[in-house]
Amino acid sequence: MDDRLSGLSDDLLLKILSFVRLKDAVRSSVLSPRWRYLWTSLPTLTLSIRHFKTIHNLSNFVTHLLSLRNNQLPLSSFDLFLRVKHDHHFVVGQRIINHAFSFNVDHVNISCLYGTGYDDLKPRLVSLPGSQTLKRLTLSRPPCPCDEIVLTSAQEFSSLTTLHLRFVSFYDGFLSMCPNLENLTLLACKVTGSDVSTICHPRLSNLTLEKRDAGTRTINVVTPQLKNLIVLNYNGVLRVSAPELASLLVRGPCPLEFSTDGFPCLEKALLDFDSVHLSSAYDNSRNLSNSYASTIISLLQEFHCVKLLSLSMEIIELLNSYVELISHQPSPLANLETLRLLPKSYDLWQTRFFVSTEVKSYLLSRSPKATLTEVPREERNAVI
């Protein structure tokens, strides 16, 4: 019987192998001489502890993989899921992580789960070996009760431009080991040993901050070349020094404080604060609600150069309730071209947008040619 499959091009065969588990791709080497070394040219590698009986089996497999793979060929990505339950397995887990960085790879994606659950949770120091070729790194742990992951590295990631961290901690100075970093995403991360996290980097261009770690109250952002800032579901204190910022998006609860050194280059801004958060603040404490209104007005005062501004109706209603805070202030929006109003996030029956005369004057009086647009509900979350 003809082996028609083996007659296909290497590119097609590698595409086929990419859809099976890596262990099975390696086993394909016994099919025929044509297949013997084919798997060593796979452009992507995906490994999970779930496919191995023990962590030692996984470690031995990775060692074998490293010794046989054609390392002269580029590797686009290496994905690894690691589960370490016991202390005496921690060294093995660190060895596997070191192996992941030893491949000539563009993107490493590691998900780590340390510990056994609620009992005896502890910080785990994970040392990254550095890399001269790595361009993108994603490292995360699940948002479930497990040991804290604390990142450190004594070597630079000289080519790294994109870093995504989720539910991990890192030492102050870790970002300095990534001198060419341009894109940074932090989800519920913190700087170890402090309730104040400082993000300081001279080349960072895009920054996303999502959620606040329970141990972090304040985030200081010092980024002289930052162009785009996204803040999602963060309710702490945020202090930003980003003179080149061109785009700002803030969604979720209203921050307790949002202070800046000014936004002289900001052209696009979206403020979409959570309706439940604002309404509960209004119902339970007039002073707290007043504080949120003051935070919003203080932030708007920095929007002198903004051309496109999007505001949720929760913000408009809060300003409607505190017109005394803006009645004697000139409008800061001198260059506004478009003001977009977003429907409430939770009020599915909202059919009208009411903006008081005072609020409309505050927002539009210095930009009389600006257009006012009401965004349809179905387009609400697509607005950026």
SEFI-115455 format. One record per residue: x, y, z of N, C-alpha, C in turn. Coordinates in steps of 0.2 Angstrom, whole numbers, padded with zeros to 4 digits, always signed. Layout:
! residues N
XYZXYZXYZ...
! end
This chain:
! residues 384
+0004-0006+0000+0000+0000+0000+0004+0006+0000+0003+0011-0004+0007+0017-0005+0006+0021+0001+0012+0024+0004+0012+0029+0009+0011+0036+0006+0005+0038+0005+0004+0044+0001+0005+0050+0006+0004+0049+0012+0005+0054+0017+0012+0057+0017+0017+0052+0017+0024+0054+0017+0026+0058+0011+0022+0057+0006+0024+0061+0000+0022+0068+0000+0019+0071+0006+0017+0078+0006+0023+0082+0008+0023+0088+0007+0029+0093+0009+0030+0093+0016+0036+0095+0018+0037+0096+0025+0033+0101+0029+0031+0106+0025+0027+0111+0028+0020+0108+0030+0017+0104+0026+0011+0101+0027+0011+0096+0032+0016+0092+0033+0017+0087+0038+0018+0090+0045+0022+0095+0045+0023+0099+0051+0016+0102+0054+0012+0104+0049+0006+0107+0051+0001+0102+0054+0002+0096+0051-0002+0090+0054+0000+0088+0061+0007+0088+0062+0009+0086+0068+0008+0092+0073+0007+0098+0071+0005+0103+0076-0002+0102+0079-0006+0098+0077-0013+0097+0079-0013+0091+0084-0007+0088+0085-0007+0082+0090-0003+0084+0096-0003+0080+0101+0001+0081+0107+0008+0080+0106+0012+0084+0109+0020+0084+0107+0022+0077+0108+0020+0073+0113+0022+0067+0114+0021+0062+0108+0015+0063+0106+0013+0059+0100+0017+0061+0093+0018+0068+0093+0022+0070+0087+0029+0067+0087+0032+0066+0093+0039+0063+0094+0038+0056+0092+0033+0052+0094+0032+0045+0093+0031+0044+0085+0030+0049+0081+0029+0048+0074+0035+0047+0071+0041+0048+0074+0048+0046+0071+0049+0039+0070+0044+0034+0072+0045+0027+0071+0041+0025+0065+0037+0030+0062+0033+0028+0056+0037+0026+0050+0043+0030+0049+0047+0028+0043+0053+0033+0043+0058+0031+0039+0064+0036+0039+0062+0043+0037+0057+0044+0033+0054+0051+0031+0052+0054+0037+0049+0051+0042+0046+0054+0048+0051+0055+0054+0057+0052+0053+0061+0051+0059+0063+0057+0063+0065+0062+0059+0068+0068+0062+0063+0074+0060+0057+0073+0058+0053+0078+0055+0050+0082+0061+0049+0079+0067+0046+0083+0073+0051+0088+0076+0057+0087+0074+0063+0091+0077+0062+0098+0074+0058+0099+0069+0058+0105+0065+0051+0109+0067+0047+0106+0072+0041+0109+0073+0042+0116+0075+0038+0121+0073+0039+0128+0074+0036+0130+0081+0032+0126+0084+0029+0127+0090+0029+0121+0095+0030+0122+0101+0030+0116+0106+0025+0118+0112+0021+0113+0113+0016+0114+0119+0017+0108+0123+0018+0109+0130+0019+0104+0135+0015+0105+0141+0012+0100+0143+0007+0101+0150+0009+0095+0154+0009+0097+0161+0010+0092+0166+0005+0087+0166-0001+0089+0163-0007+0084+0163-0006+0078+0159-0001+0078+0154+0000+0073+0149+0006+0068+0152+0008+0069+0158+0014+0065+0161+0012+0063+0168+0014+0057+0170+0012+0054+0176+0015+0058+0182+0022+0060+0181+0025+0063+0186+0029+0069+0183+0031+0074+0187+0035+0080+0185+0042+0077+0183+0044+0072+0186+0051+0069+0183+0050+0067+0176+0045+0064+0174+0044+0061+0168+0044+0067+0163+0040+0073+0165+0040+0079+0161+0047+0082+0160+0051+0082+0165+0058+0085+0165+0062+0080+0161+0062+0074+0161+0066+0070+0157+0064+0071+0149+0057+0071+0148+0055+0072+0141+0058+0079+0138+0058+0084+0142+0060+0091+0140+0068+0090+0139+0071+0087+0143+0079+0086+0142+0080+0082+0136+0076+0077+0134+0077+0073+0128+0075+0077+0122+0070+0081+0123+0068+0086+0117+0073+0091+0116+0076+0094+0121+0081+0099+0120+0087+0096+0116+0089+0089+0118+0095+0086+0115+0094+0084+0108+0088+0083+0106+0086+0081+0099+0084+0086+0094+0081+0091+0097+0078+0096+0092+0083+0100+0088+0081+0101+0082+0085+0105+0077+0085+0113+0080+0090+0115+0084+0090+0121+0087+0092+0127+0082+0094+0125+0076+0096+0129+0071+0090+0133+0068+0084+0129+0068+0078+0132+0065+0075+0136+0071+0072+0142+0068+0068+0146+0073+0062+0142+0076+0061+0144+0083+0055+0141+0086+0051+0147+0088+0045+0147+0085+0040+0153+0086+0038+0154+0093+0036+0148+0096+0033+0148+0103+0034+0142+0107+0034+0142+0113+0035+0137+0118+0030+0138+0123+0025+0134+0124+0019+0134+0129+0020+0129+0134+0020+0130+0140+0021+0126+0146+0016+0127+0151+0013+0121+0153+0009+0121+0160+0012+0117+0165+0014+0120+0170+0018+0117+0176+0014+0116+0182+0013+0111+0185+0010+0110+0192+0015+0107+0196+0016+0110+0202+0021+0108+0207+0018+0107+0214+0017+0101+0216+0013+0101+0222+0017+0100+0228+0023+0098+0228+0027+0097+0234+0034+0100+0234+0036+0102+0240+0042+0106+0240+0048+0103+0237+0049+0096+0237+0055+0093+0234+0054+0092+0227+0049+0094+0224+0048+0095+0216+0050+0102+0214+0051+0106+0218+0051+0113+0216+0058+0114+0212+0063+0111+0214+0069+0111+0210+0068+0108+0203+0064+0103+0202+0063+0100+0196+0059+0105+0192+0054+0108+0195+0050+0113+0191+0055+0119+0189+0059+0121+0193+0064+0127+0191+0068+0124+0185+0070+0118+0185+0074+0115+0179+0071+0115+0173+0064+0113+0173+0060+0113+0167+0059+0120+0164+0058+0125+0169+0058+0132+0166+0064+0135+0163+0070+0133+0166+0077+0134+0163+0077+0131+0156+0075+0125+0155+0075+0122+0149+0071+0126+0144+0065+0128+0146+0060+0132+0141+0064+0138+0138+0068+0141+0142+0072+0147+0140+0078+0146+0136+0080+0139+0136+0086+0138+0132+0085+0136+0125+0079+0136+0123+0077+0135+0116+0078+0142+0112+0080+0142+0106+0080+0148+0102+0073+0150+0100+0069+0153+0104+0062+0154+0104+0060+0161+0104+0055+0163+0100+0053+0170+0100+0048+0172+0106+0044+0167+0108+0038+0168+0113+0038+0162+0118+0039+0163+0124+0038+0158+0129+0032+0160+0133+0027+0155+0134+0021+0156+0138+0021+0150+0143+0022+0152+0150+0022+0148+0155+0016+0149+0160+0012+0144+0162+0007+0144+0167+0010+0140+0173+0010+0142+0179+0013+0139+0184+0008+0138+0190+0007+0132+0193+0003+0132+0199+0007+0128+0204+0009+0132+0209+0013+0129+0215+0008+0128+0221+0010+0123+0225+0006+0121+0231+0000+0117+0230-0003+0115+0236-0008+0110+0236-0015+0113+0237-0016+0120+0238-0022+0122+0240-0022+0128+0245-0027+0128+0250-0027+0133+0255-0022+0132+0260-0019+0126+0262-0015+0125+0267-0008+0127+0266-0005+0131+0271+0002+0132+0271+0005+0136+0264+0001+0141+0262+0003+0145+0256+0009+0149+0258+0014+0149+0253+0020+0152+0254+0022+0155+0247+0027+0160+0248+0030+0163+0241+0035+0158+0238+0035+0158+0232+0040+0154+0228+0044+0158+0224+0050+0158+0225+0055+0162+0221+0056+0158+0214+0054+0161+0209+0056+0158+0202+0061+0163+0199+0067+0160+0197+0072+0163+0194+0072+0162+0187+0071+0167+0183+0071+0167+0176+0078+0167+0173+0081+0163+0169+0088+0163+0167+0090+0168+0162+0085+0172+0159+0087+0177+0154+0087+0174+0147+0087+0179+0142+0088+0176+0136+0090+0182+0131+0094+0180+0126+0096+0185+0121+0092+0185+0115+0087+0180+0114+0083+0180+0108+0076+0181+0109+0073+0180+0116+0066+0180+0117+0063+0187+0116+0058+0187+0112+0054+0193+0111+0048+0194+0115+0044+0189+0117+0038+0189+0120+0038+0184+0126+0036+0186+0132+0035+0182+0137+0029+0183+0141+0025+0177+0142+0019+0177+0146+0020+0172+0152+0019+0175+0158+0020+0170+0164+0014+0172+0168+0011+0166+0170+0005+0167+0174+0004+0162+0179-0001+0163+0184-0003+0157+0188-0011+0158+0189-0014+0153+0190-0022+0153+0190-0024+0157+0196-0030+0161+0196-0032+0165+0201-0035+0161+0207-0032+0155+0209-0035+0151+0214-0030+0151+0220-0032+0148+0225-0028+0148+0231-0022+0143+0229-0016+0146+0229-0010+0143+0228-0004+0147+0230+0002+0144+0230+0008+0148+0232+0009+0154+0228+0011+0159+0231+0013+0166+0227+0019+0164+0223+0019+0167+0217+0025+0166+0212+0029+0173+0213+0035+0173+0214+0039+0179+0215+0045+0179+0209+0045+0183+0205+0050+0183+0199+0056+0186+0201+0061+0184+0199+0068+0187+0199+0072+0185+0193+0077+0189+0192+0082+0187+0186+0088+0190+0187+0094+0187+0186+0100+0190+0187+0103+0192+0180+0099+0190+0175+0102+0191+0168+0097+0195+0164+0099+0198+0159+0095+0202+0155+0091+0198+0149+0085+0201+0148+0081+0199+0142+0082+0204+0137+0088+0204+0133+0090+0210+0129+0085+0211+0123+0082+0206+0121+0077+0207+0115+0070+0207+0117+0068+0206+0123+0061+0206+0125+0058+0213+0124+0052+0212+0120+0048+0219+0119+0041+0218+0122+0039+0212+0123+0032+0211+0126+0032+0207+0132+0029+0209+0137+0029+0205+0143+0022+0205+0146+0019+0199+0147+0012+0199+0151+0013+0195+0157+0011+0198+0163+0012+0194+0169+0005+0194+0172+0003+0188+0175-0004+0188+0178-0004+0184+0185-0006+0188+0190-0006+0185+0197+0001+0183+0199+0006+0187+0198+0013+0185+0200+0015+0192+0203+0021+0191+0207+0024+0196+0210+0031+0196+0207+0034+0202+0208+0041+0203+0205+0045+0208+0210+0052+0207+0210+0056+0212+0214+0056+0219+0210+0057+0224+0214+0058+0230+0211+0065+0230+0207+0065+0232+0201+0071+0231+0197+0070+0226+0192+0065+0222+0193+0065+0216+0188+0064+0219+0181+0060+0224+0180+0058+0227+0173+0065+0230+0170+0069+0232+0174+0076+0235+0172+0080+0229+0168+0078+0223+0169+0082+0218+0166+0079+0217+0159+0074+0221+0157+0071+0221+0150+0072+0227+0147+0078+0229+0145+0080+0236+0143+0076+0238+0137+0073+0234+0132+0070+0236+0126+0062+0234+0127+0060+0234+0133+0053+0232+0134+0048+0238+0131+0043+0236+0127+0039+0241+0124+0032+0240+0126+0030+0234+0127+0023+0232+0129+0022+0228+0135+0018+0231+0140+0018+0227+0147+0011+0227+0149+0009+0221+0151+0002+0219+0154+0003+0216+0160+0000+0219+0166+0000+0217+0172-0007+0216+0175-0008+0210+0177-0015+0208+0179-0014+0205+0186-0017+0209+0191-0016+0208+0198-0009+0206+0200-0004+0210+0198+0003+0209+0200+0005+0214+0205+0010+0213+0208+0013+0218+0213+0020+0217+0214+0023+0223+0216+0030+0223+0218+0031+0220+0225+0035+0215+0226+0036+0212+0232+0039+0216+0238+0036+0215+0244+0038+0219+0250+0036+0226+0250+0031+0228+0246+0028+0235+0247+0021+0235+0245+0017+0240+0248+0010+0241+0246+0010+0246+0240+0016+0249+0238+0016+0253+0233+0020+0250+0227+0017+0249+0221+0021+0246+0216+0023+0252+0211+0029+0252+0209+0031+0257+0204+0033+0254+0198+0030+0257+0192+0032+0254+0186+0036+0260+0182+0042+0259+0182+0047+0264+0179+0051+0261+0174+0050+0263+0168+0054+0261+0162+0055+0266+0157+0061+0267+0154+0062+0273+0149+0059+0272+0142+0058+0265+0140+0056+0264+0133+0049+0261+0133+0045+0260+0138+0039+0257+0138+0034+0262+0134+0030+0258+0129+0026+0262+0125+0018+0261+0126+0017+0254+0128+0010+0252+0129+0010+0249+0136+0005+0251+0140+0004+0248+0147-0003+0247+0148-0004+0240+0151-0011+0238+0153-0011+0236+0160-0015+0239+0164-0015+0237+0171-0022+0235+0173-0023+0229+0175-0029+0226+0176-0030+0223+0183-0035+0225+0187-0036+0223+0194-0030+0225+0198-0032+0225+0205-0027+0227+0210-0026+0221+0214-0019+0219+0215-0018+0214+0220-0020+0216+0227-0022+0212+0231-0025+0213+0238-0020+0217+0242-0013+0216+0240-0008+0219+0244-0005+0226+0242-0008+0228+0236-0006+0234+0233-0011+0239+0233-0010+0245+0236-0015+0250+0237-0013+0256+0231-0007+0257+0230-0005+0262+0225+0000+0260+0220-0001+0262+0214+0003+0261+0208+0006+0268+0205+0012+0268+0205+0016+0274+0202+0018+0272+0195+0016+0276+0190+0019+0274+0183+0023+0280+0181+0029+0278+0180+0034+0283+0178+0037+0281+0171+0034+0283+0165+0036+0281+0159+0036+0286+0154+0042+0289+0153+0043+0295+0148+0041+0294+0141+0041+0288+0139+0039+0287+0132+0032+0283+0131+0028+0283+0136+0022+0279+0136+0017+0283+0131+0014+0279+0126+0009+0281+0122+0002+0279+0123+0001+0273+0126-0006+0271+0127-0006+0267+0134-0011+0270+0138-0012+0267+0144-0019+0264+0145-0020+0258+0147-0026+0255+0148-0027+0253+0156-0032+0255+0159-0033+0253+0166-0040+0250+0167-0040+0243+0169-0046+0240+0169-0047+0237+0176-0053+0239+0179-0055+0236+0186-0050+0237+0191-0047+0243+0191-0042+0245+0197-0046+0250+0201-0046+0249+0208-0049+0254+0212-0045+0257+0217-0038+0257+0216-0034+0260+0221-0032+0267+0219-0026+0268+0221-0023+0275+0220-0018+0274+0214-0019+0279+0209-0015+0278+0203-0011+0285+0201-0005+0285+0201-0001+0291+0200+0003+0290+0193+0002+0294+0188+0005+0293+0182+0009+0299+0180+0015+0298+0178+0020+0303+0175+0021+0300+0168+0018+0302+0163+0018+0300+0156+0017+0306+0151+0022+0310+0150+0021+0316+0146+0020+0315+0139+0021+0309+0136+0020+0307+0129+0014+0304+0128+0010+0303+0133+0003+0299+0132-0001+0302+0127-0004+0297+0123-0008+0299+0117-0015+0296+0118-0016+0291+0122-0022+0287+0122-0023+0284+0129-0029+0286+0132-0030+0283+0139-0037+0280+0139-0037+0274+0142-0044+0271+0143-0044+0268+0150-0049+0270+0154-0050+0268+0160-0057+0265+0161-0058+0258+0163-0064+0255+0163-0064+0251+0170-0070+0251+0173-0071+0248+0179-0073+0253+0185-0071+0251+0191-0073+0256+0197-0069+0262+0196-0071+0267+0199-0068+0274+0199-0062+0273+0204-0056+0275+0202-0050+0274+0206-0051+0279+0212-0048+0277+0218-0048+0282+0224-0045+0288+0222-0040+0288+0218-0036+0294+0216-0033+0293+0210-0033+0298+0205-0029+0297+0199-0026+0304+0198-0019+0304+0199-0016+0310+0199-0011+0310+0193-0009+0315+0190-0004+0315+0184+0000+0321+0185+0005+0321+0181+0010+0327+0180+0008+0331+0173+0001+0329+0171-0001+0333+0165-0001+0328+0159-0005+0329+0154-0005+0325+0148-0005+0330+0142+0001+0333+0141+0001+0338+0135+0000+0335+0128+0001+0328+0128+0000+0325+0121-0006+0321+0120-0010+0321+0125-0016+0316+0125-0022+0318+0120-0023+0314+0116-0028+0316+0111-0035+0312+0111-0034+0306+0114-0040+0301+0115-0041+0299+0122-0047+0299+0125-0048+0297+0131-0055+0294+0132-0055+0288+0136-0062+0285+0137-0062+0284+0145-0067+0286+0148-0068+0285+0155-0075+0281+0156-0075+0275+0158-0081+0271+0159-0081+0268+0166-0084+0271+0170-0084+0269+0177-0090+0265+0179-0089+0260+0183-0094+0255+0185-0100+0258+0188-0106+0256+0186-0112+0260+0188-0114+0257+0195-0113+0251+0197-0114+0248+0204-0110+0252+0209-0103+0253+0207-0099+0256+0211-0100+0263+0213-0102+0267+0208-0104+0274+0209-0110+0275+0212-0115+0271+0210-0122+0271+0213-0122+0269+0221-0118+0264+0222-0117+0262+0229-0114+0267+0233-0109+0271+0230-0105+0276+0234-0110+0282+0235-0115+0283+0230-0119+0289+0231-0124+0287+0237-0127+0281+0237-0132+0279+0241-0130+0278+0248-0123+0276+0249-0121+0275+0256-0117+0280+0259-0114+0284+0255-0110+0290+0258-0109+0296+0253-0112+0301+0255-0112+0307+0251-0105+0309+0250-0101+0309+0256-0094+0311+0255-0090+0307+0251-0091+0300+0251-0087+0296+0246-0089+0297+0239-0095+0298+0238-0098+0300+0231-0095+0307+0229-0094+0311+0233-0091+0318+0232-0084+0317+0230-0081+0312+0233-0074+0311+0232-0073+0308+0225-0077+0304+0223-0077+0301+0216-0078+0306+0211-0083+0311+0212-0084+0316+0208-0078+0321+0207-0075+0322+0213-0069+0326+0213-0063+0323+0209-0062+0316+0210-0057+0313+0206-0058+0313+0198-0064+0313+0196-0066+0313+0189-0065+0320+0186-0067+0325+0190-0066+0332+0188-0059+0334+0188-0055+0331+0193-0048+0332+0193-0044+0329+0186-0047+0323+0185-0044+0320+0179-0046+0324+0172-0052+0326+0172-0054+0330+0166-0050+0336+0165-0048+0339+0171-0044+0345+0170-0038+0345+0167-0035+0338+0166-0029+0337+0162-0030+0336+0155-0036+0336+0152-0038+0334+0146-0038+0340+0141-0033+0345+0141-0033+0351+0137-0033+0349+0130-0029+0344+0128-0027+0343+0121-0032+0337+0118-0036+0334+0122-0040+0329+0120-0045+0331+0114-0045+0327+0109-0049+0328+0103-0055+0323+0103-0054+0317+0106-0060+0312+0106-0061+0310+0113-0066+0311+0116-0068+0310+0123-0074+0305+0123-0074+0300+0127-0079+0295+0128-0081+0295+0135-0087+0296+0138-0089+0296+0145-0095+0292+0146-0095+0287+0151-0101+0283+0152-0106+0288+0155-0112+0286+0155-0118+0290+0158-0117+0289+0165-0114+0284+0168-0113+0284+0176-0109+0291+0178-0104+0292+0174-0100+0298+0175-0104+0305+0174-0108+0305+0169-0113+0311+0168-0118+0312+0173-0121+0306+0176-0126+0307+0181-0122+0309+0187-0116+0307+0189-0113+0309+0195-0111+0317+0194-0109+0319+0188-0108+0326+0188-0114+0330+0188-0120+0327+0185-0126+0331+0186-0128+0332+0193-0126+0327+0198-0127+0328+0205-0122+0333+0209-0117+0334+0205-0112+0339+0209-0110+0345+0204-0115+0348+0202-0114+0354+0197-0110+0359+0201-0111+0359+0208-0107+0365+0212-0100+0364+0211-0097+0358+0209-0090+0357+0209-0087+0360+0202-0092+0361+0197-0089+0363+0191-0092+0370+0189-0097+0372+0192-0101+0378+0190-0096+0384+0190-0091+0385+0193-0086+0391+0193-0079+0389+0190-0079+0383+0186-0073+0381+0183-0074+0382+0175-0069+0384+0172-0069+0385+0165-0068+0377+0162-0071+0376+0156-0070+0370+0153-0063+0369+0151-0060+0363+0153-0054+0361+0151-0053+0359+0144-0058+0357+0141-0058+0354+0134-0058+0359+0128-0052+0362+0127-0051+0367+0122-0051+0365+0115-0049+0358+0114-0048+0355+0108-0052+0350+0106-0058+0349+0109-0062+0343+0108-0066+0344+0101-0066+0338+0098-0069+0337+0092-0075+0333+0092-0075+0328+0096-0080+0323+0097-0081+0321+0105-0087+0321+0107-0089+0319+0114-0094+0313+0113-0092+0307+0115-0096+0301+0114-0099+0299+0121-0106+0298+0122-0109+0296+0128-0110+0289+0127-0108+0285+0132-0109+0278+0133-0115+0276+0137-0119+0272+0135-0125+0270+0139-0123+0266+0145-0127+0266+0150-0125+0263+0157-0123+0255+0155-0119+0253+0159-0116+0246+0158-0122+0241+0160-0125+0243+0165-0130+0238+0168-0137+0239+0167-0139+0245+0165-0146+0247+0164-0148+0246+0157-0151+0240+0156-0152+0238+0149-0158+0242+0146-0162+0245+0150-0168+0249+0148-0167+0256+0147-0161+0258+0148-0160+0265+0147-0161+0267+0140-0165+0272+0139-0167+0274+0132-0166+0282+0131-0164+0285+0136-0162+0293+0135-0156+0295+0139-0153+0300+0136-0146+0302+0139-0148+0309+0141-0148+0310+0148-0149+0317+0151-0142+0320+0153-0141+0326+0150-0135+0330+0152-0137+0336+0154-0136+0338+0160-0138+0345+0163-0135+0350+0159-0138+0356+0159-0135+0362+0156-0128+0364+0159-0127+0363+0165-0121+0365+0168-0115+0360+0166-0117+0353+0166-0112+0349+0164-0111+0349+0156-0116+0351+0152-0114+0352+0145-0110+0358+0144-0111+0363+0147-0107+0369+0147-0100+0368+0149-0099+0364+0154-0092+0362+0157-0089+0358+0152-0092+0354+0148-0089+0349+0143-0088+0352+0137-0092+0357+0134-0092+0359+0127-0091+0366+0126-0091+0370+0131-0091+0378+0130-0085+0380+0127-0079+0377+0127-0073+0379+0124-0072+0376+0117-0076+0371+0116-0076+0368+0109-0083+0368+0106-0085+0374+0104-0092+0374+0101-0094+0370+0095-0089+0368+0091-0090+0365+0085-0089+0357+0086-0088+0355+0093-0088+0348+0094-0094+0345+0093-0094+0338+0091-0100+0335+0090-0102+0330+0096-0108+0330+0098-0110+0325+0104-0114+0319+0101-0111+0313+0102-0114+0307+0100-0116+0302+0105-0122+0300+0104-0124+0294+0109-0123+0288+0106-0119+0284+0109-0117+0277+0107-0122+0272+0108-0124+0268+0103-0129+0263+0104-0127+0258+0109-0131+0254+0112-0129+0249+0117-0125+0244+0114-0127+0241+0108-0124+0236+0105-0116+0238+0103-0115+0244+0103-0108+0246+0101-0104+0248+0107-0107+0248+0113-0104+0251+0119-0097+0248+0120-0096+0242+0120-0090+0238+0122-0085+0239+0117-0087+0240+0111-0082+0241+0105-0079+0247+0105-0081+0252+0109-0079+0259+0109-0072+0259+0112-0067+0262+0109-0060+0262+0112-0057+0269+0111
! end
